[in-house]
Amino acid sequence: MNLLAGKPQATPVAERRELIAWALYDFANSGYTTVIMTTIYSAYFVGVIAASTQDISPGMPTLLWSIAIGLANFVVMIAGPVIGALADHRASKKTFLLISSVGCVVATALLAFVDPGDVWLSMLLVIISAIMFAQGENLIAAFLPELVSKEKMGRMSGYGWSVGYFGGLLTLGLCLGIIFWGKEQGMADTETIPLTLLLTAAIFALTATPTFLWLRERAVPQPGNSKLSYFRLSYNRLCQTFKRAIHFKDLFRFLLALAVYQSGVSTVIVLAAIYAQETMGFSRQELIILIMVVNVTAAVGAFICGHLQDRIGSVPTLTITLVLWIIAILTAIFAVSPTHMWLAGNIIGVAMGASQSVGRALVSKFTPAERSGEFLGLWGVVIRLSAIVGPLSYGLVNYLTQGNHRQALLSTLVFFVIGLLLLLRVDEKRGERAAG
């Protein structure tokens, strides 16, 4: 039996072209999150697709959007670790990544053909696209331990997030151009928004291509006799992972902290545009410009904190970003003018880029190299759980308060405060020793 099966090199050595290819996937899929989840389609769903339904109560469109996101993340939470372990066993992360990418692109393009009032069809396509996107996000993260050493993971993760935010910025900027052009031509939102969805799908497909051309699969397939045995082995490996929780206690302590504070991050990602539109009266063009600026500050935050965590440690860096999150949410809750919202948005940008980059790198540091797909699958479980709990809590509070978005955002603040307290219990050095 090959004892090295499924294991990457002890000291990862990747060519510059491969590192670029890995980072370009973040560039490619960020257009999806920025246009569909954060800015254009989320607000379009609440303000046009669901609002066109007769006798819909206040707060219900936001709740329906939250339910769609929650259902998608529930599926990924269940399937993600299994697919990660299966990808490790068969050394097929790249194949699964291709399948998920194609699925996300196709579902995104099909959203362009959904008419106002077709709530259930819209929700179905959003769920499919979000499932495929999230699975791809898990799989691309699993390549990181194969590409760089632990000492450089923070920096590389920061590069990826920075490039990703610029990808979202480019896609959003082109979409803004389409919306402005459509407005000059006298076109309605129902005519211009579908064009932005088709553009988003095309950019994803085009810019993800180098990833599949240049990124190598370094793992070696492990022995297996049937597909059934692969899935059984996946579940067995996951059970062993959870049983080893005591040995990797700092990993699981961090995953607990991550589950809490990421619930707040997930809420902001999928509901920020809705909050700005419904509470502060931002127009669609103003929303897009705000998010474009936020993408720049997020890229800067990810880049700076990628280097900062390699100097002072991931936990201290993440602590700083959570404090920034708390300040930003408080600013948004008490905002009474667009200026206040712009201030909150830019603080959110810095904090978002930093917290997501640092979180991914810290899990990688706490992960044994031979189980990268599996442990990053656990990271995906936590991210998906938070993407269920956070948006749904916001949607429920908003619905129960008859559409009061400020009270709903107050519930989001709690996630960041508790997450910060849990993070202080994580010992970074001990966690790295356990992984080694």
N, C-alpha and C positions, 0 to 999 in steps of 0.2 A: 504493500500500500504506500502510496506517495504521501509522506507526512507533510509535505509543503503544499499539498493541493489546496487551492483557494486562497493562498497567502500571497500578498504582494511582496515586493522586494523589501529587505530589512531597512535599507537606506534608499528611499525613493529618489530616482533620478529621472526627471522628465524634461524633454526638450522645450525650448521656449515656445515653439509652435503648438505643442500640446497644452501648455499652460494658457495660451491665448485661446485655444479651442474650448478649453474648460470654462474660462471666464465668459466667452461669447455666448454660452448657453444662458447665463444670467442676463446678458444683454437681450437675447431673443425672447425669453419668456416674461421679462419685465413689462413689455408692452401689453401683454395680456392682463397682468394684475393692475397696471395703471389705468388702462382704458375700460376694462370690463368690471373689475372689482372696486376700484377706488373712485373713478371720476365719471366717465361718460355713461356707461351702461347702467350702473347702480342708480344714478339720479334719473336716467331715462326710464328705467323700470318703475321706480316709485312715482315719477311725475307724469308718465305717459302710458306705459304698458298696463300697469295695475290701476292707475287712476281712471282709465277709460272704462273700467268695469262698473256697471250700475250698482248703486246702493252699497258702495264699499265704505266702511266706517273709518274714522280718523285713526291713524296709526297702523291700520291693517296692511297697506302696501309695504311699509318698512318691516313689519313682522313677516310677511311673505318672503321678502328678500332674505331676511335673516334665516328663515326656515330652509330656503334653498341652499344657502351657504352651509348651514348646519348639517343637512342631509349629505351633501357632498363630502364634507370632512369626516362624517361618521363612517362612510364607506371606506375612505382612505385610512382612517384610524384602525379599522379592522383588517384591511387587506395589506396595508403598507408594510408592516413587519414581516408578513409571510412572503411577500414578493421580494423584500430585501434579502431575507434568508435564502430564498429560492435562487435569487440572482447570484448570491455568494456561492451557493452549491454548484450551480451550473456555469458559473463565470460568464453570466449573460446580462450584466447590468446595461450594457450598451444596446442590446436588443430590446429589452424592456423600455429603455429610455426612448428609443425610436417609436415604439408602439404608442406610448403615452403622448409623445409630441405630436404625432399625426392625429391622434384622437382629439387633442385640444385644438389644433388648427382647424380641423373639419367642423367641430361643434361650434367654434367661434364664428366661422364663416356662415354657418346655417342660421345663427341668431339674426343675421341681416335680413332674413326673409320672414321674421315674426312680425305680425301686425299688432297694433294697439288693441288691447282686450284679450289677446291670446296669452293669458297669464300662465296657464299650466304648461303650454308648449315652451314658453320662455323659461320657466323654472326648470323644466326637464333638460333643456340644452345648457343652461347655466350649470346645473348639477353635473352633467357629463363633462363639460369643459373643465370645471373646477376639479373634478376627480382626476382627470388626465394631467392637468397642470400640477397638482399636488404630488402625484406619483412621480412625475418627472423631476420635481424639486428634490424629493427624497433620493432618487437615483443619482442625480448629478452630484449631490453632496457626498455620496458614498465613494466617489472617485478621489476625493481630496486626500485621504491618507496614503493613496498609491502614488501621488504626484509630488508631494513635498514632505520634508521632515516635520516633526512636531514643532520644532523651533520656528518654522516658517509658516505654520498653518494659519496663525492669526493674520499675518500679512497677506497671504494668498486669498484667504476668505474675504478680507477687506477689499482686495482688488476686484474680486468677483462681484461683490455687492456694489462697489463704485461703478464698475462697467455696466452692471444691471440697471442702476438708476439712470445712467445716461441713455441706455436703451429705451427705458420708459419715457424719458424726456424727448427723445427723437420721435418715437411713435406718437406721443401726445401732441407734439408740435405740429406734425403733419396732419393729425386729426383736427387740430385747431384751424389749420389752413383750409381744410375742407369745409368746416363749419362756417368760417368767415366767407368763403367763396359762395357757399350755398345761400347765406343770408343776403349777399349782394345780388344773387340771381332770383331772390324771392322764394326760395325753396323752404319747405317746412322741415321741422326736426325729423319727421317720419321719412323724409327723403335723404337727408344728409347723414343721420346717425348710422343707417345701414352701410353707407360707404366707408365710414370710419371703422366699422367692424370687419369688413372685407380687407381693408388696408392693414389692420392689426394682425389678422390671420396670415396675410402675405409676408409681413415683416418677420413674424415668428418663424415661418417656414424657411425664409431666405437666410436669416442670420444664424439659425441653428445648424445649417448645413455643414459649416466647418467643424463643428463638434463631432459629427458622425464621420467626417473624412479623416480627421487628424488624431482624435482621442483614442488611445489604445486601451484594450482590456487586458490587464496584466495578470489577473487571477487565472488559476488553472482549474478546470472542472473536477469535482470530486466524484467518486464512483457512485453509480445509481442505476437501478434496473428498470424503473418505470416512473411515469409521471406521478402516480399515486405515492410512491416512495419519496419523491422529491417534496411533495407537500407535507407528508408525514414527518420527514426529516426537518422541514422548516418549522413546524409546530414544536417538535422535540427540542430544537435548538433554542427556540424562544422560551420554552419552559425552563431550560437550563439557565438562560440569561437571567430570568427573574429570580431563580433560586440562588443565583450568585449575587444578589442585591447587597448582601452584607459586605462581601469583598469589595464591591464597587459602590460603597455607600455614598461617596461624594458625587459620583455620577448621578445616582438616584435622588440625592438631596437637590442637586442642581436641576434635574428634570422636574422635580416638584415645584421649585421656584419658577422655572421656565413655564410650566403649565399655568401658573397663576398670572405672572406679569404678561405673558404672551397673549392671554385672554384679552387684556387691555389693548395690546398692539393689534391683534386681529380685528377688534371692534373698530379701531380707528381706520384701518386699511379699507374695510368694506362699508363704513358708514360715515366717514368724514365729509365726503361730498354731499351726502344727504343732509347732514347737520348744517353745513354752510348754506345749502340751498333753502332748507325749510326754516331755519332759525334766523340766519343773518341775511337772507334774501339775495344771495349771490346768483347772478345769471350763469348760464352754461359757459359762456366765454370767460367770465371772471373765475369760475371754478377751475377751468383748464389752465389758465395762466397761474393761478395760485398753486396748483399741483405741480406745474412745470418748475416753478421756483423751488418748491419743496423738494422735488427730485434732485435739484442741484445741491441744496444743503444736505440732503440725505447722502448723496455721493461723497461730499466733502467729509461728512461725519463718519461714514464707513471707512474712507481712506485714512483719516487721521487716527481713528480708534484701532484700525488694523495694525498700525505701527505702535500705538500707545500700549495696547495690550501685550505686545511682545517685550515692552520695556518695563511696565509696572505690574503686569499680570492681568489676566482676563477678568477675574472677580472684581478688583478695584475699578477697572475701566467700566464694567457693567454697572457697578454701583453708581458711578457718576451719571451714566445714561438714564438710569431709573429715576434719579433725582430730577433730571431734565424733563422726563416724561411727566412727573407729578406737577412741576411748574407749568408745563405747557397745557395740561388738561385743566388746571385751575384757571389759567388765563382764558381758555376757550369757554369755560362754564360762565365766567363773569363778563364775557365780552359784550360790549354794547355798541361797538362800531366795527366796520370792516378793518380798521387799523389793528384793533385788538386781535382779530381773527388772523390777520397776516402775521402778527408777532407769534401767536400760538402755532400757526402752521410751520413757520421756519424753525422754531424750537423743536417741534415734532419731527421735522425733517432730519435734523442733526441726531436726535435721539433714536429715531427709527433706523437709520442707516447703521448707527453704532451698535444698537442692541441686537439686531438681527445678525450682523457680521460676527460680533463677539460670541453670541450664543452658539452659532454653528461651529466656530473654532474650538470653543471650550468643550463641547461634546466630543469633538474629534480628539482632543488632548486626553480625554478620559476613556478613550476607546482602544481596546487591543486591535492591532493592525489586521489580524486574521479574521476579525468579526466586524469589519467596518460597515458592510451592508446591513448587517443585523442590528448593530447598535445605532447606526444612523436611521434605521427603520424605527427604533424606539424614539429617537428624536422626532421623527415624523409623526409618531403616535401622539406625542405631547403637543406638537404644533397643531395637529388636527383637532385634538380634544379642546385646546384653547380656542380654535376657530369655530367650535360648536358653542362652547359655554359663553364666550364673550359676546358675539353678535346676537345670540338668542336672548341673553340677559338684557341687552340694550333694547332689542325688539319688543320683549315682553313688558319692560318698564315703560317704554314709549306707548305701547298699546293700552296698558292699564291706566296711564295718565292722560289718555285721549290726545296723544301726539305731542307730549311735552318732552322735547329733545334735551333740554337742560337737565332735567331730572334723570333721564336715561344716561347722559354722559357722566353724571355724578356717580352712578353705579360703576362706571368704568374706572373711575379714579381709585376705587377700593382695590382693584386688582393690582395696580402698580404699588400701592402702599404695602399690601401683604407680601407681594413678590419681593420687594426690597428687604423686608424683614427675614424672609426665608433664605434669600441669597447670602446673608451675613453668616449663615451656618455652614457654608461650603468652604472646605479647605482645599485650595487649588493644588498645592504641592503634594498633598497626600493622595489626591485623585490621580495625578500624573504617575506617581509611584505605583499605584494599584494597576493602572493600565499597562505599565511596563513589566 
